[in-house]
Amino acid sequence: METSDLALLIIPQILVIVLCIFLMRHFFQRDEKMRTLDLLKEKAKVSTPIRLQAYERLALLLERIHPRQLIIRIKPDNLTVQKYLQILTHSVQSEFEHNLSQQIYVTDGLWAHIIHSRDDILIEISEYAKEFPPQAPASLLSQRILESLSGENKQIVIWEVDKTLRIMRGEIAKQF
């Protein structure tokens, strides 16, 4: 056998081997992508309800720490401004701590807005309390907070809570 005859036999065999390797590599890559996609779908089935529940809980948190809801839920009956401020502050902090674990299911940006909303509410309520002597009736503080919520007197802190809720709705719409 001559070299040219040998080359005619070997070249087609090499081409077939290269083609088989290419096809097998392509098949394995496609199979890997399909398995990855299946895993992502399975993960989404499990995580989506949990993440939605986290958004729901955080929306409820924001509603519960909203000054409008605090005043309705916590009556100033027979309390001093100082004691009422302590109770309001404790309520906001307690609500926040109860939902602290939900931060792992939302974006960092949204979580920062939630913290900012909480802080603004605490600061604003404290500022209103400073307008009165510590032993004054708590009804004065309650009335002052309600005044800040009405019409043209709305304070930035209230808008921050509402802004955070709008951001949350936007995130939910994008992700789900």
N, C-alpha and C positions, 0 to 999 in steps of 0.2 A: 504494500500500500504506500502510496505516495503521500507527501505532506499535504497536498491540496485535497486529496480524498479524505484524509484524516480531519482536516479543517472543516470540510463539508459535513462531516458527521458530528464533530464536537460543537461547532457554532450553534446549530439548532438546539442541541441539548442544553447548552449554556443559556440560550434565550428562553427556553421553556422553564428552566430552573429560576432564572431572574423574574420571569413573569409570575411564576408560582409564589415566589417570595413576596413580590409586590402585592399580589392579590391577597395573600394570607395576612400581610401586614395591614392592608386596608380593611380587611374583614375584622381583624382583632381591634383595630382602632375604633371602628364603627360599633363593635360590640361593647367596648369599654364606654363609649359615649352613651350608648343605650342604657347600660347598667347605671351610669352616673345620673342620667336623667330619671330613671326609675327611683333611685335613692332620693333624689331631690323631690320628686313627687310624693314619695312616702313621708319624707320629712315635713313637707308642706301640709300634708293631711293631719299630722300630729301638731305641728307648731301653729298653724293658722288659728284654730280655735283658742289656743292659749294666748296668742298675741292679741286677738280681738277682745278676749276677756280682760287682758291687761289695760287696753285702751278704755274699755267700759269702766273699769275700776278707777282709772285715773280721771276720767270725765266726772265720775261720781265724787271723787276727792275734790276736784276743783269746784263742783257745785256745793259741796258741803262746807268748804272753807270760805266760800264767797260771803262777804259781810252781810248781804241780804239774808242768806240762810242762817248764818250764825245768830243774828238778832232774833229771828223767828224761833229758832230751836232753843236758844238759851235766854230765858227771860231774866230781866234784871231785878226781879222781886226782892225787896229788902236787902239789897247788897250795896256795898260802897263801890265807888269807881275803881278803887285799887283792887278789890276782890273780884269785881266783874272783869277787869282787864286780865287778871290771873286766870280766870276760868276761860275766857275767850282764847287767850294765848295757849293755854293747855289743850283746849279743844282742837285748835288748828294744828298744833304740834303732834297731838295724838293721832289725828286723821292722817297726817303726812307719814308718820312713822309706821302706821298700820299698812300703808301702801308702798313703802320703800322698796320692796323687792320687785315691784313692777317695772322699775327702771331698766331691767335687763331686756325687756321686750319692746322698748321704744327707742327712737333715735336719741342720740346725745343732745341734739338741738332742742327737741321737745322736752326732754328731761330738764334741761337748763331753764326753759321757759316755766316749767312747773315750779322749780325751786324759786325762780324769780317772783312768780305770782305769790307763793307762800310768804316769802320774805317781805314783799311789798305790803301784803295784808297785815302782817305783824307790825311792821313799822308804822303804817297808817293808823291802825287802831291805837298803838302806843302814843302817837302824836295827838290823836283826839283826846286820849285820857289825860294828857298833860295840860289840856285846856281847863281842867277842873281840879279842885282840891281832892286829895286821895280819899277823904272821908265823905265826899259829896255823894248824893244818891246815884246809883248806877243808871237809873232811868235817864239822867242827863247825858251820859255817854251813849247809851242806846239811841236816844233821840238824835244826837249829833251824828252818829254813824248813818242813821236813816236819812238824815238831811243830805249827807254827802252822796247818797244814792239817787236822790231825786233830780230829775230833769237836768237843768243847766249846771247844777252843782256837782255833777259826777266827777269823781276823782280819778286820777290816772291808774291807781291801784285796781279799780274795778275794771277799767278797760284792759289791764294786763291779764286778768283772769279770763275775760271774754276773748281777748286776742289769743291766749293759749288754747282755749277751746276751739277757736277757728283753725289754728295751726294743726291741732289734733285731728279735726275733721278732714282737713286737706291731706294729711298723711294717710289716714285710713282710706280715703278715696283713691289715692295713688297706689297703695299697696294691696288693696283688696278689691 
